[in-house]
Amino acid sequence: MKGKIYLKFLIIISLALSLIGATYSINEEI
């Protein structure tokens, strides 16, 4: 049970980081 929550947390963090990275790269292009 704990492992599943940890995996979900890691997935959410990685998604958030990729979103931040995408917006940052778009801002850099402008």
C-alpha positions, -999 to 999 in steps of 0.1 A, spaced: 0 0 0 27 25 10 47 16 -22 17 25 -44 13 59 -28 50 65 -32 48 56 -69 18 80 -74 37 107 -56 68 102 -79 46 103 -110 29 135 -99 63 151 -92 78 141 -125 47 154 -144 49 187 -125 86 190 -133 81 183 -170 53 209 -171 76 235 -154 104 226 -178 81 229 -208 68 263 -198 104 275 -190 116 264 -224 87 282 -241 95 314 -221 131 311 -232 122 309 -269 101 341 -268 
